[in-house]
Amino acid sequence: MSKYAMFGKLTAHPGKRDELANRMLESSETLNGMEGCIHYILHADEDHPDDLWVTELWESEEAHAASLKNEKVLEVIGRCRPLIAGVTPIKVRPLGGKGFGGTA
Amino acid sequence: MSKYAMFGKLTAHPGKRDELANRMLESSETLNGMEGCIHYILHADEDHPDDLWVTELWESEEAHAASLKNEKVLEVIGRCRPLIAGVTPIKVRPLGGKGFGGTA
């Protein structure tokens, strides 16, 4: 089974980044108890005041897809959506490294 | 002490991405034994055949700086450099999430 990564930039509506980040970190608390999520890290872009970057690593694409059916996750997504002006996904295939959690 | 993240795109010379990735994964083996490196994950960009993305999370900026003085790390960087056509760093501040390793 191949690991699955999500990777992308979220642009908040002007001035709304902190609020969006706080709501997304609540989502990460939900993910703490979730099977198959190896990490989910939120970053603030230092050069662009409305941008956040999310890096997620999952045991499999299926584990990620299952998380999107979780009611708590869907509720957080619903609460974040009004604060998001744009999403720029970067399609990546995780190759390995430290913290990868076993073999690829 | 604040966590420190490195985040960026590496563009290999045409056709050299796999070779670069293999050398960088050797570097991650070196980092496995390194204090302060929470994760270091390498990804292949699915839409751009010469691009790799690296996401690194460290216990502190100092821990990252110390790794760059490690002889094994410097040796790997030296072996990777000839394969790299360009680097696009994204300056980020890690905020938190699952796999963050304790408090920010």
N, CA and C atoms of all chains as a GROMACS GRO file, in nm:
protein
  624
    1MET      N    1   0.085  -0.120   0.000
    1MET     CA    2   0.000   0.000   0.000
    1MET      C    3   0.088   0.124   0.000
    2SER      N    4   0.062   0.217  -0.091
    2SER     CA    5   0.146   0.336  -0.100
    2SER      C    6   0.097   0.446  -0.007
    3LYS      N    7   0.192   0.516   0.051
    3LYS     CA    8   0.159   0.636   0.128
    3LYS      C    9   0.095   0.740   0.036
    4TYR      N   10   0.024   0.832   0.097
    4TYR     CA   11  -0.046   0.936   0.020
    4TYR      C   12  -0.016   1.071   0.084
    5ALA      N   13   0.017   1.168   0.002
    5ALA     CA   14   0.044   1.302   0.054
    5ALA      C   15  -0.052   1.403  -0.005
    6MET      N   16  -0.093   1.498   0.078
    6MET     CA   17  -0.168   1.616   0.035
    6MET      C   18  -0.079   1.735   0.066
    7PHE      N   19  -0.082   1.830  -0.023
    7PHE     CA   20   0.016   1.936  -0.016
    7PHE      C   21  -0.044   2.057  -0.084
    8GLY      N   22  -0.052   2.168  -0.017
    8GLY     CA   23  -0.108   2.279  -0.090
    8GLY      C   24  -0.115   2.408  -0.013
    9LYS      N   25  -0.146   2.513  -0.087
    9LYS     CA   26  -0.155   2.648  -0.034
    9LYS      C   27  -0.302   2.686  -0.022
   10LEU      N   28  -0.337   2.743   0.092
   10LEU     CA   29  -0.470   2.798   0.112
   10LEU      C   30  -0.456   2.949   0.129
   11THR      N   31  -0.529   3.023   0.052
   11THR     CA   32  -0.528   3.169   0.066
   11THR      C   33  -0.655   3.212   0.137
   12ALA      N   34  -0.636   3.278   0.251
   12ALA     CA   35  -0.752   3.325   0.327
   12ALA      C   36  -0.802   3.458   0.269
   13HIS      N   37  -0.926   3.491   0.298
   13HIS     CA   38  -0.972   3.626   0.267
   13HIS      C   39  -0.887   3.724   0.346
   14PRO      N   40  -0.865   3.846   0.292
   14PRO     CA   41  -0.772   3.940   0.356
   14PRO      C   42  -0.798   3.956   0.506
   15GLY      N   43  -0.691   3.938   0.584
   15GLY     CA   44  -0.700   3.955   0.728
   15GLY      C   45  -0.757   3.837   0.804
   16LYS      N   46  -0.792   3.731   0.734
   16LYS     CA   47  -0.862   3.618   0.798
   16LYS      C   48  -0.771   3.497   0.822
   17ARG      N   49  -0.640   3.512   0.794
   17ARG     CA   50  -0.555   3.394   0.805
   17ARG      C   51  -0.550   3.335   0.945
   18ASP      N   52  -0.535   3.420   1.046
   18ASP     CA   53  -0.524   3.367   1.182
   18ASP      C   54  -0.649   3.289   1.222
   19GLU      N   55  -0.763   3.347   1.185
   19GLU     CA   56  -0.889   3.280   1.219
   19GLU      C   57  -0.899   3.145   1.146
   20LEU      N   58  -0.860   3.144   1.020
   20LEU     CA   59  -0.862   3.019   0.944
   20LEU      C   60  -0.766   2.918   1.007
   21ALA      N   61  -0.646   2.964   1.043
   21ALA     CA   62  -0.547   2.873   1.102
   21ALA      C   63  -0.601   2.812   1.231
   22ASN      N   64  -0.664   2.893   1.314
   22ASN     CA   65  -0.718   2.841   1.439
   22ASN      C   66  -0.824   2.732   1.414
   23ARG      N   67  -0.908   2.758   1.317
   23ARG     CA   68  -1.011   2.658   1.287
   23ARG      C   69  -0.948   2.530   1.232
   24MET      N   70  -0.843   2.546   1.150
   24MET     CA   71  -0.780   2.427   1.093
   24MET      C   72  -0.704   2.347   1.199
   25LEU      N   73  -0.652   2.417   1.299
   25LEU     CA   74  -0.581   2.344   1.405
   25LEU      C   75  -0.680   2.265   1.491
   26GLU      N   76  -0.802   2.314   1.503
   26GLU     CA   77  -0.905   2.233   1.568
   26GLU      C   78  -0.926   2.105   1.488
   27SER      N   79  -0.919   2.117   1.356
   27SER     CA   80  -0.934   1.999   1.272
   27SER      C   81  -0.821   1.901   1.299
   28SER      N   82  -0.700   1.954   1.325
   28SER     CA   83  -0.589   1.862   1.349
   28SER      C   84  -0.609   1.787   1.480
   29GLU      N   85  -0.679   1.850   1.576
   29GLU     CA   86  -0.711   1.777   1.699
   29GLU      C   87  -0.804   1.660   1.669
   30THR      N   88  -0.896   1.682   1.577
   30THR     CA   89  -0.982   1.573   1.534
   30THR      C   90  -0.900   1.462   1.470
   31LEU      N   91  -0.802   1.503   1.389
   31LEU     CA   92  -0.720   1.404   1.318
   31LEU      C   93  -0.627   1.327   1.412
   32ASN      N   94  -0.597   1.383   1.529
   32ASN     CA   95  -0.510   1.313   1.623
   32ASN      C   96  -0.558   1.172   1.652
   33GLY      N   97  -0.690   1.156   1.656
   33GLY     CA   98  -0.743   1.024   1.687
   33GLY      C   99  -0.772   0.943   1.563
   34MET      N  100  -0.729   0.993   1.448
   34MET     CA  101  -0.772   0.928   1.324
   34MET      C  102  -0.669   0.831   1.270
   35GLU      N  103  -0.717   0.712   1.241
   35GLU     CA  104  -0.633   0.607   1.182
   35GLU      C  105  -0.574   0.654   1.049
   36GLY      N  106  -0.448   0.627   1.032
   36GLY     CA  107  -0.391   0.643   0.898
   36GLY      C  108  -0.333   0.779   0.869
   37CYS      N  109  -0.354   0.877   0.960
   37CYS     CA  110  -0.294   1.009   0.938
   37CYS      C  111  -0.158   1.012   1.010
   38ILE      N  112  -0.051   1.017   0.934
   38ILE     CA  113   0.084   1.018   0.992
   38ILE      C  114   0.119   1.159   1.038
   39HIS      N  115   0.098   1.257   0.952
   39HIS     CA  116   0.106   1.394   1.000
   39HIS      C  117   0.020   1.488   0.917
   40TYR      N  118  -0.008   1.601   0.979
   40TYR     CA  119  -0.092   1.707   0.920
   40TYR      C  120  -0.040   1.834   0.985
   41ILE      N  121   0.041   1.909   0.909
   41ILE     CA  122   0.107   2.025   0.967
   41ILE      C  123   0.065   2.152   0.891
   42LEU      N  124   0.033   2.252   0.969
   42LEU     CA  125  -0.009   2.380   0.913
   42LEU      C  126   0.104   2.481   0.929
   43HIS      N  127   0.129   2.559   0.822
   43HIS     CA  128   0.237   2.658   0.823
   43HIS      C  129   0.182   2.792   0.774
   44ALA      N  130   0.234   2.900   0.830
   44ALA     CA  131   0.204   3.034   0.780
   44ALA      C  132   0.314   3.075   0.683
   45ASP      N  133   0.275   3.128   0.566
   45ASP     CA  134   0.373   3.179   0.470
   45ASP      C  135   0.425   3.313   0.522
   46GLU      N  136   0.556   3.323   0.539
   46GLU     CA  137   0.614   3.444   0.598
   46GLU      C  138   0.611   3.562   0.501
   47ASP      N  139   0.603   3.533   0.370
   47ASP     CA  140   0.610   3.640   0.271
   47ASP      C  141   0.473   3.683   0.218
   48HIS      N  142   0.372   3.604   0.245
   48HIS     CA  143   0.238   3.636   0.193
   48HIS      C  144   0.138   3.626   0.309
   49PRO      N  145   0.090   3.740   0.357
   49PRO     CA  146   0.019   3.744   0.485
   49PRO      C  147  -0.116   3.672   0.487
   50ASP      N  148  -0.168   3.635   0.370
   50ASP     CA  149  -0.296   3.564   0.370
   50ASP      C  150  -0.281   3.415   0.340
   51ASP      N  151  -0.157   3.368   0.321
   51ASP     CA  152  -0.138   3.230   0.276
   51ASP      C  153  -0.098   3.135   0.389
   52LEU      N  154  -0.158   3.018   0.385
   52LEU     CA  155  -0.120   2.905   0.471
   52LEU      C  156  -0.076   2.790   0.380
   53TRP      N  157   0.013   2.707   0.431
   53TRP     CA  158   0.051   2.584   0.361
   53TRP      C  159   0.019   2.466   0.451
   54VAL      N  160  -0.040   2.364   0.391
   54VAL     CA  161  -0.070   2.241   0.465
   54VAL      C  162   0.009   2.128   0.402
   55THR      N  163   0.074   2.049   0.487
   55THR     CA  164   0.137   1.925   0.439
   55THR      C  165   0.076   1.810   0.518
   56GLU      N  166   0.025   1.713   0.445
   56GLU     CA  167  -0.038   1.597   0.508
   56GLU      C  168   0.027   1.471   0.454
   57LEU      N  169   0.048   1.375   0.544
   57LEU     CA  170   0.099   1.243   0.503
   57LEU      C  171   0.009   1.137   0.563
   58TRP      N  172  -0.039   1.047   0.477
   58TRP     CA  173  -0.134   0.942   0.517
   58TRP      C  174  -0.078   0.805   0.481
   59GLU      N  175  -0.126   0.705   0.554
   59GLU     CA  176  -0.083   0.567   0.526
   59GLU      C  177  -0.124   0.521   0.386
   60SER      N  178  -0.234   0.576   0.336
   60SER     CA  179  -0.284   0.536   0.204
   60SER      C  180  -0.385   0.641   0.157
   61GLU      N  181  -0.411   0.640   0.028
   61GLU     CA  182  -0.512   0.730  -0.028
   61GLU      C  183  -0.649   0.696   0.032
   62GLU      N  184  -0.671   0.567   0.058
   62GLU     CA  185  -0.799   0.525   0.114
   62GLU      C  186  -0.821   0.582   0.254
   63ALA      N  187  -0.712   0.586   0.334
   63ALA     CA  188  -0.724   0.641   0.470
   63ALA      C  189  -0.762   0.788   0.463
   64HIS      N  190  -0.702   0.860   0.368
   64HIS     CA  191  -0.738   1.001   0.353
   64HIS      C  192  -0.884   1.016   0.310
   65ALA      N  193  -0.923   0.936   0.213
   65ALA     CA  194  -1.062   0.944   0.163
   65ALA      C  195  -1.161   0.914   0.277
   66ALA      N  196  -1.126   0.818   0.362
   66ALA     CA  197  -1.215   0.782   0.473
   66ALA      C  198  -1.230   0.899   0.570
   67SER      N  199  -1.121   0.976   0.590
   67SER     CA  200  -1.128   1.089   0.684
   67SER      C  201  -1.230   1.192   0.636
   68LEU      N  202  -1.245   1.202   0.505
   68LEU     CA  203  -1.337   1.302   0.450
   68LEU      C  204  -1.483   1.260   0.463
   69LYS      N  205  -1.504   1.139   0.515
   69LYS     CA  206  -1.642   1.097   0.544
   69LYS      C  207  -1.673   1.111   0.693
   70ASN      N  208  -1.569   1.148   0.772
   70ASN     CA  209  -1.588   1.163   0.916
   70ASN      C  210  -1.667   1.291   0.944
   71GLU      N  211  -1.771   1.278   1.024
   71GLU     CA  212  -1.859   1.394   1.047
   71GLU      C  213  -1.788   1.513   1.110
   72LYS      N  214  -1.696   1.484   1.205
   72LYS     CA  215  -1.625   1.594   1.269
   72LYS      C  216  -1.537   1.668   1.169
   73VAL      N  217  -1.471   1.591   1.081
   73VAL     CA  218  -1.384   1.653   0.980
   73VAL      C  219  -1.469   1.738   0.885
   74LEU      N  220  -1.582   1.685   0.844
   74LEU     CA  221  -1.669   1.760   0.752
   74LEU      C  222  -1.719   1.888   0.817
   75GLU      N  223  -1.744   1.880   0.947
   75GLU     CA  224  -1.794   1.999   1.017
   75GLU      C  225  -1.684   2.107   1.018
   76VAL      N  226  -1.557   2.066   1.044
   76VAL     CA  227  -1.448   2.163   1.044
   76VAL      C  228  -1.431   2.224   0.905
   77ILE      N  229  -1.435   2.138   0.803
   77ILE     CA  230  -1.421   2.189   0.665
   77ILE      C  231  -1.530   2.292   0.637
   78GLY      N  232  -1.651   2.263   0.681
   78GLY     CA  233  -1.762   2.355   0.659
   78GLY      C  234  -1.740   2.490   0.728
   79ARG      N  235  -1.677   2.485   0.846
   79ARG     CA  236  -1.654   2.610   0.919
   79ARG      C  237  -1.536   2.688   0.861
   80CYS      N  238  -1.443   2.619   0.795
   80CYS     CA  239  -1.327   2.687   0.734
   80CYS      C  240  -1.362   2.752   0.600
   81ARG      N  241  -1.448   2.686   0.527
   81ARG     CA  242  -1.472   2.725   0.388
   81ARG      C  243  -1.501   2.875   0.368
   82PRO      N  244  -1.585   2.938   0.453
   82PRO     CA  245  -1.616   3.081   0.429
   82PRO      C  246  -1.495   3.172   0.442
   83LEU      N  247  -1.387   3.122   0.505
   83LEU     CA  248  -1.268   3.207   0.524
   83LEU      C  249  -1.167   3.190   0.412
   84ILE      N  250  -1.190   3.095   0.323
   84ILE     CA  251  -1.091   3.060   0.219
   84ILE      C  252  -1.125   3.128   0.088
   85ALA      N  253  -1.026   3.206   0.036
   85ALA     CA  254  -1.045   3.273  -0.093
   85ALA      C  255  -0.997   3.186  -0.208
   86GLY      N  256  -0.898   3.101  -0.182
   86GLY     CA  257  -0.846   3.019  -0.291
   86GLY      C  258  -0.762   2.904  -0.241
   87VAL      N  259  -0.756   2.799  -0.322
   87VAL     CA  260  -0.677   2.680  -0.289
   87VAL      C  261  -0.587   2.649  -0.408
   88THR      N  262  -0.459   2.628  -0.381
   88THR     CA  263  -0.364   2.590  -0.486
   88THR      C  264  -0.303   2.455  -0.449
   89PRO      N  265  -0.364   2.347  -0.497
   89PRO     CA  266  -0.307   2.216  -0.462
   89PRO      C  267  -0.184   2.186  -0.545
   90ILE      N  268  -0.090   2.115  -0.486
   90ILE     CA  269   0.028   2.068  -0.558
   90ILE      C  270   0.022   1.916  -0.553
   91LYS      N  271   0.015   1.857  -0.671
   91LYS     CA  272  -0.002   1.711  -0.677
   91LYS      C  273   0.133   1.645  -0.660
   92VAL      N  274   0.150   1.573  -0.550
   92VAL     CA  275   0.280   1.512  -0.523
   92VAL      C  276   0.265   1.364  -0.487
   93ARG      N  277   0.373   1.292  -0.508
   93ARG     CA  278   0.383   1.152  -0.468
   93ARG      C  279   0.492   1.144  -0.363
   94PRO      N  280   0.458   1.104  -0.239
   94PRO     CA  281   0.561   1.100  -0.136
   94PRO      C  282   0.659   0.986  -0.163
   95LEU      N  283   0.788   1.015  -0.148
   95LEU     CA  284   0.892   0.918  -0.183
   95LEU      C  285   0.953   0.851  -0.060
   96GLY      N  286   0.963   0.926   0.050
   96GLY     CA  287   1.024   0.868   0.169
   96GLY      C  288   1.091   0.974   0.251
   97GLY      N  289   1.168   0.930   0.349
   97GLY     CA  290   1.242   1.023   0.433
   97GLY      C  291   1.222   0.990   0.579
   98LYS      N  292   1.278   1.074   0.663
   98LYS     CA  293   1.262   1.056   0.807
   98LYS      C  294   1.119   1.092   0.848
   99GLY      N  295   1.059   1.010   0.933
   99GLY     CA  296   0.922   1.037   0.976
   99GLY      C  297   0.820   0.984   0.878
  100PHE      N  298   0.866   0.900   0.785
  100PHE     CA  299   0.777   0.851   0.679
  100PHE      C  300   0.690   0.737   0.731
  101GLY      N  301   0.734   0.675   0.840
  101GLY     CA  302   0.651   0.570   0.899
  101GLY      C  303   0.659   0.438   0.826
  102GLY      N  304   0.776   0.377   0.823
  102GLY     CA  305   0.790   0.245   0.760
  102GLY      C  306   0.822   0.256   0.613
  103THR      N  307   0.808   0.147   0.542
  103THR     CA  308   0.847   0.144   0.400
  103THR      C  309   0.743   0.212   0.314
  104ALA      N  310   0.788   0.263   0.201
  104ALA     CA  311   0.698   0.330   0.108
  104ALA      C  312   0.606   0.229   0.040
  105MET      N  313   1.102   2.727   2.306
  105MET     CA  314   1.174   2.716   2.181
  105MET      C  315   1.077   2.686   2.067
  106SER      N  316   1.086   2.763   1.959
  106SER     CA  317   0.991   2.744   1.849
  106SER      C  318   1.040   2.638   1.752
  107LYS      N  319   0.944   2.561   1.703
  107LYS     CA  320   0.975   2.468   1.596
  107LYS      C  321   1.020   2.546   1.472
  108TYR      N  322   1.089   2.475   1.384
  108TYR     CA  323   1.141   2.537   1.263
  108TYR      C  324   1.105   2.448   1.144
  109ALA      N  325   1.055   2.508   1.037
  109ALA     CA  326   1.022   2.431   0.917
  109ALA      C  327   1.102   2.479   0.798
  110MET      N  328   1.143   2.387   0.716
  110MET     CA  329   1.202   2.414   0.585
  110MET      C  330   1.107   2.355   0.483
  111PHE      N  331   1.092   2.425   0.374
  111PHE     CA  332   0.986   2.392   0.283
  111PHE      C  333   1.028   2.442   0.147
  112GLY      N  334   1.034   2.359   0.048
  112GLY     CA  335   1.072   2.416  -0.080
  112GLY      C  336   1.075   2.317  -0.194
  113LYS      N  337   1.091   2.376  -0.311
  113LYS     CA  338   1.092   2.300  -0.436
  113LYS      C  339   1.234   2.294  -0.488
  114LEU      N  340   1.276   2.175  -0.529
  114LEU     CA  341   1.405   2.157  -0.593
  114LEU      C  342   1.379   2.113  -0.737
  115THR      N  343   1.438   2.183  -0.832
  115THR     CA  344   1.426   2.144  -0.972
  115THR      C  345   1.556   2.078  -1.015
  116ALA      N  346   1.544   1.953  -1.058
  116ALA     CA  347   1.662   1.880  -1.105
  116ALA      C  348   1.692   1.918  -1.249
  117HIS      N  349   1.816   1.896  -1.289
  117HIS     CA  350   1.846   1.907  -1.432
  117HIS      C  351   1.761   1.803  -1.506
  118PRO      N  352   1.724   1.834  -1.631
  118PRO     CA  353   1.630   1.746  -1.704
  118PRO      C  354   1.670   1.599  -1.696
  119GLY      N  355   1.574   1.516  -1.655
  119GLY     CA  356   1.597   1.372  -1.650
  119GLY      C  357   1.671   1.323  -1.527
  120LYS      N  358   1.708   1.414  -1.440
  120LYS     CA  359   1.793   1.375  -1.326
  120LYS      C  360   1.716   1.365  -1.194
  121ARG      N  361   1.584   1.379  -1.198
  121ARG     CA  362   1.510   1.382  -1.072
  121ARG      C  363   1.525   1.253  -0.991
  122ASP      N  364   1.514   1.138  -1.056
  122ASP     CA  365   1.521   1.013  -0.979
  122ASP      C  366   1.656   0.999  -0.910
  123GLU      N  367   1.760   1.036  -0.983
  123GLU     CA  368   1.895   1.025  -0.926
  123GLU      C  369   1.908   1.120  -0.807
  124LEU      N  370   1.857   1.241  -0.824
  124LEU     CA  371   1.862   1.338  -0.713
  124LEU      C  372   1.781   1.286  -0.593
  125ALA      N  373   1.664   1.231  -0.620
  125ALA     CA  374   1.579   1.181  -0.511
  125ALA      C  375   1.651   1.069  -0.435
  126ASN      N  376   1.715   0.980  -0.508
  126ASN     CA  377   1.786   0.871  -0.441
  126ASN      C  378   1.896   0.923  -0.352
  127ARG      N  379   1.969   1.023  -0.400
  127ARG     CA  380   2.077   1.078  -0.317
  127ARG      C  381   2.020   1.149  -0.194
  128MET      N  382   1.906   1.217  -0.213
  128MET     CA  383   1.847   1.288  -0.099
  128MET      C  384   1.791   1.191   0.004
  129LEU      N  385   1.743   1.077  -0.042
  129LEU     CA  386   1.691   0.979   0.054
  129LEU      C  387   1.805   0.918   0.135
  130GLU      N  388   1.922   0.909   0.076
  130GLU     CA  389   2.039   0.869   0.156
  130GLU      C  390   2.062   0.971   0.267
  131SER      N  391   2.041   1.098   0.232
  131SER     CA  392   2.056   1.203   0.333
  131SER      C  393   1.956   1.183   0.446
  132SER      N  394   1.835   1.138   0.411
  132SER     CA  395   1.734   1.119   0.516
  132SER      C  396   1.775   1.006   0.609
  133GLU      N  397   1.849   0.907   0.557
  133GLU     CA  398   1.900   0.802   0.645
  133GLU      C  399   1.999   0.859   0.745
  134THR      N  400   2.078   0.954   0.699
  134THR     CA  401   2.170   1.022   0.790
  134THR      C  402   2.091   1.098   0.896
  135LEU      N  403   1.982   1.162   0.854
  135LEU     CA  404   1.902   1.241   0.947
  135LEU      C  405   1.826   1.154   1.048
  136ASN      N  406   1.805   1.027   1.015
  136ASN     CA  407   1.734   0.939   1.108
  136ASN      C  408   1.797   0.940   1.247
  137GLY      N  409   1.928   0.950   1.249
  137GLY     CA  410   1.995   0.948   1.378
  137GLY      C  411   2.020   1.086   1.434
  138MET      N  412   1.961   1.186   1.371
  138MET     CA  413   1.997   1.322   1.410
  138MET      C  414   1.898   1.384   1.508
  139GLU      N  415   1.951   1.437   1.614
  139GLU     CA  416   1.871   1.505   1.716
  139GLU      C  417   1.796   1.623   1.654
  140GLY      N  418   1.671   1.634   1.690
  140GLY     CA  419   1.599   1.757   1.658
  140GLY      C  420   1.526   1.757   1.526
  141CYS      N  421   1.548   1.652   1.443
  141CYS     CA  422   1.475   1.645   1.315
  141CYS      C  423   1.348   1.563   1.338
  142ILE      N  424   1.232   1.629   1.332
  142ILE     CA  425   1.105   1.560   1.355
  142ILE      C  426   1.062   1.485   1.229
  143HIS      N  427   1.066   1.555   1.117
  143HIS     CA  428   1.051   1.483   0.991
  143HIS      C  429   1.120   1.555   0.876
  144TYR      N  430   1.143   1.477   0.773
  144TYR     CA  431   1.211   1.523   0.650
  144TYR      C  432   1.154   1.433   0.541
  145ILE      N  433   1.061   1.488   0.465
  145ILE     CA  434   0.992   1.405   0.366
  145ILE      C  435   1.014   1.461   0.226
  146LEU      N  436   1.044   1.369   0.136
  146LEU     CA  437   1.069   1.405  -0.003
  146LEU      C  438   0.949   1.362  -0.087
  147HIS      N  439   0.908   1.452  -0.179
  147HIS     CA  440   0.793   1.424  -0.266
  147HIS      C  441   0.830   1.453  -0.410
  148ALA      N  442   0.775   1.375  -0.502
  148ALA     CA  443   0.788   1.403  -0.645
  148ALA      C  444   0.665   1.481  -0.690
  149ASP      N  445   0.687   1.590  -0.764
  149ASP     CA  446   0.575   1.667  -0.820
  149ASP      C  447   0.518   1.588  -0.937
  150GLU      N  448   0.388   1.559  -0.930
  150GLU     CA  449   0.327   1.474  -1.034
  150GLU      C  450   0.309   1.550  -1.166
  151ASP      N  451   0.306   1.682  -1.160
  151ASP     CA  452   0.279   1.760  -1.280
  151ASP      C  453   0.404   1.818  -1.346
  152HIS      N  454   0.516   1.814  -1.275
  152HIS     CA  455   0.641   1.872  -1.328
  152HIS      C  456   0.752   1.769  -1.309
  153PRO      N  457   0.795   1.705  -1.419
  153PRO     CA  458   0.878   1.585  -1.408
  153PRO      C  459   1.018   1.607  -1.352
  154ASP      N  460   1.060   1.732  -1.340
  154ASP     CA  461   1.193   1.755  -1.283
  154ASP      C  462   1.188   1.810  -1.141
  155ASP      N  463   1.069   1.826  -1.086
  155ASP     CA  464   1.056   1.893  -0.955
  155ASP      C  465   1.037   1.794  -0.839
  156LEU      N  466   1.105   1.825  -0.730
  156LEU     CA  467   1.086   1.757  -0.603
  156LEU      C  468   1.044   1.862  -0.500
  157TRP      N  469   0.969   1.820  -0.400
  157TRP     CA  470   0.934   1.906  -0.287
  157TRP      C  471   0.986   1.841  -0.159
  158VAL      N  472   1.046   1.922  -0.076
  158VAL     CA  473   1.095   1.874   0.053
  158VAL      C  474   1.020   1.948   0.162
  159THR      N  475   0.971   1.873   0.260
  159THR     CA  476   0.914   1.936   0.380
  159THR      C  477   0.994   1.885   0.499
  160GLU      N  478   1.045   1.978   0.577
  160GLU     CA  479   1.124   1.942   0.695
  160GLU      C  480   1.065   2.011   0.816
  161LEU      N  481   1.063   1.939   0.928
  161LEU     CA  482   1.020   1.998   1.055
  161LEU      C  483   1.125   1.964   1.161
  162TRP      N  484   1.171   2.068   1.229
  162TRP     CA  485   1.279   2.057   1.327
  162TRP      C  486   1.233   2.112   1.462
  163GLU      N  487   1.295   2.062   1.568
  163GLU     CA  488   1.262   2.109   1.702
  163GLU      C  489   1.293   2.258   1.720
  164SER      N  490   1.392   2.307   1.646
  164SER     CA  491   1.430   2.448   1.658
  164SER      C  492   1.516   2.486   1.538
  165GLU      N  493   1.529   2.614   1.515
  165GLU     CA  494   1.616   2.662   1.407
  165GLU      C  495   1.761   2.620   1.434
  166GLU      N  496   1.797   2.619   1.562
  166GLU     CA  497   1.934   2.582   1.600
  166GLU      C  498   1.964   2.436   1.564
  167ALA      N  499   1.865   2.349   1.586
  167ALA     CA  500   1.886   2.207   1.554
  167ALA      C  501   1.910   2.190   1.404
  168HIS      N  502   1.833   2.266   1.324
  168HIS     CA  503   1.855   2.260   1.180
  168HIS      C  504   1.993   2.312   1.142
  169ALA      N  505   2.030   2.424   1.200
  169ALA     CA  506   2.162   2.483   1.170
  169ALA      C  507   2.274   2.386   1.208
  170ALA      N  508   2.256   2.316   1.321
  170ALA     CA  509   2.359   2.221   1.365
  170ALA      C  510   2.373   2.107   1.264
  171SER      N  511   2.262   2.065   1.204
  171SER     CA  512   2.268   1.953   1.108
  171SER      C  513   2.354   1.991   0.988
  172LEU      N  514   2.355   2.119   0.954
  172LEU     CA  515   2.432   2.163   0.837
  172LEU      C  516   2.581   2.170   0.865
  173LYS      N  517   2.618   2.142   0.990
  173LYS     CA  518   2.761   2.132   1.022
  173LYS      C  519   2.806   1.987   1.030
  174ASN      N  520   2.707   1.895   1.019
  174ASN     CA  521   2.740   1.753   1.026
  174ASN      C  522   2.811   1.711   0.897
  175GLU      N  523   2.924   1.642   0.912
  175GLU     CA  524   3.004   1.606   0.793
  175GLU      C  525   2.928   1.519   0.694
  176LYS      N  526   2.850   1.424   0.747
  176LYS     CA  527   2.775   1.334   0.657
  176LYS      C  528   2.671   1.411   0.577
  177VAL      N  529   2.605   1.505   0.645
  177VAL     CA  530   2.503   1.587   0.577
  177VAL      C  531   2.570   1.672   0.468
  178LEU      N  532   2.681   1.733   0.503
  178LEU     CA  533   2.752   1.817   0.405
  178LEU      C  534   2.796   1.734   0.284
  179GLU      N  535   2.836   1.611   0.311
  179GLU     CA  536   2.881   1.525   0.201
  179GLU      C  537   2.764   1.496   0.106
  180VAL      N  538   2.645   1.467   0.165
  180VAL     CA  539   2.528   1.440   0.081
  180VAL      C  540   2.491   1.565   0.000
  181ILE      N  541   2.492   1.680   0.065
  181ILE     CA  542   2.459   1.804  -0.007
  181ILE      C  543   2.556   1.823  -0.124
  182GLY      N  544   2.682   1.796  -0.100
  182GLY     CA  545   2.782   1.810  -0.206
  182GLY      C  546   2.756   1.717  -0.323
  183ARG      N  547   2.707   1.596  -0.293
  183ARG     CA  548   2.680   1.502  -0.401
  183ARG      C  549   2.551   1.534  -0.474
  184CYS      N  550   2.458   1.604  -0.408
  184CYS     CA  551   2.330   1.641  -0.472
  184CYS      C  552   2.345   1.764  -0.561
  185ARG      N  553   2.429   1.856  -0.518
  185ARG     CA  554   2.435   1.988  -0.582
  185ARG      C  555   2.448   1.983  -0.736
  186PRO      N  556   2.535   1.896  -0.792
  186PRO     CA  557   2.550   1.897  -0.939
  186PRO      C  558   2.423   1.858  -1.014
  187LEU      N  559   2.328   1.796  -0.945
  187LEU     CA  560   2.204   1.751  -1.012
  187LEU      C  561   2.093   1.856  -1.003
  188ILE      N  562   2.116   1.962  -0.926
  188ILE     CA  563   2.010   2.060  -0.899
  188ILE      C  564   2.023   2.181  -0.991
  189ALA      N  565   1.913   2.209  -1.065
  189ALA     CA  566   1.913   2.325  -1.155
  189ALA      C  567   1.862   2.450  -1.082
  190GLY      N  568   1.772   2.431  -0.984
  190GLY     CA  569   1.716   2.548  -0.915
  190GLY      C  570   1.649   2.510  -0.785
  191VAL      N  571   1.643   2.608  -0.697
  191VAL     CA  572   1.580   2.590  -0.567
  191VAL      C  573   1.480   2.704  -0.546
  192THR      N  574   1.359   2.669  -0.507
  192THR     CA  575   1.257   2.770  -0.478
  192THR      C  576   1.212   2.752  -0.333
  193PRO      N  577   1.277   2.824  -0.240
  193PRO     CA  578   1.236   2.808  -0.100
  193PRO      C  579   1.107   2.884  -0.072
  194ILE      N  580   1.027   2.829   0.017
  194ILE     CA  581   0.907   2.899   0.063
  194ILE      C  582   0.926   2.920   0.212
  195LYS      N  583   0.927   3.047   0.251
  195LYS     CA  584   0.956   3.079   0.390
  195LYS      C  585   0.829   3.063   0.472
  196VAL      N  586   0.830   2.967   0.562
  196VAL     CA  587   0.710   2.940   0.642
  196VAL      C  588   0.743   2.932   0.790
  197ARG      N  589   0.639   2.956   0.868
  197ARG     CA  590   0.646   2.941   1.013
  197ARG      C  591   0.549   2.829   1.049
  198PRO      N  592   0.599   2.719   1.106
  198PRO     CA  593   0.508   2.609   1.138
  198PRO      C  594   0.418   2.646   1.255
  199LEU      N  595   0.290   2.615   1.242
  199LEU     CA  596   0.191   2.657   1.342
  199LEU      C  597   0.149   2.544   1.434
  200GLY      N  598   0.144   2.422   1.381
  200GLY     CA  599   0.101   2.309   1.465
  200GLY      C  600   0.032   2.205   1.380
  201GLY      N  601  -0.028   2.109   1.449
  201GLY     CA  602  -0.100   2.003   1.380
  201GLY      C  603  -0.063   1.868   1.433
  202LYS      N  604  -0.117   1.767   1.371
  202LYS     CA  605  -0.085   1.630   1.411
  202LYS      C  606   0.057   1.596   1.367
  203GLY      N  607   0.133   1.533   1.455
  203GLY     CA  608   0.272   1.498   1.422
  203GLY      C  609   0.367   1.612   1.446
  204PHE      N  610   0.320   1.714   1.518
  204PHE     CA  611   0.401   1.834   1.539
  204PHE      C  612   0.503   1.810   1.650
  205GLY      N  613   0.476   1.709   1.733
  205GLY     CA  614   0.575   1.677   1.837
  205GLY      C  615   0.572   1.772   1.955
  206GLY      N  616   0.459   1.774   2.027
  206GLY     CA  617   0.451   1.858   2.148
  206GLY      C  618   0.405   1.998   2.115
  207THR      N  619   0.423   2.088   2.212
  207THR     CA  620   0.370   2.223   2.196
  207THR      C  621   0.459   2.305   2.104
  208ALA      N  622   0.398   2.406   2.041
  208ALA     CA  623   0.473   2.494   1.950
  208ALA      C  624   0.564   2.584   2.033
   0.00000   0.00000   0.00000
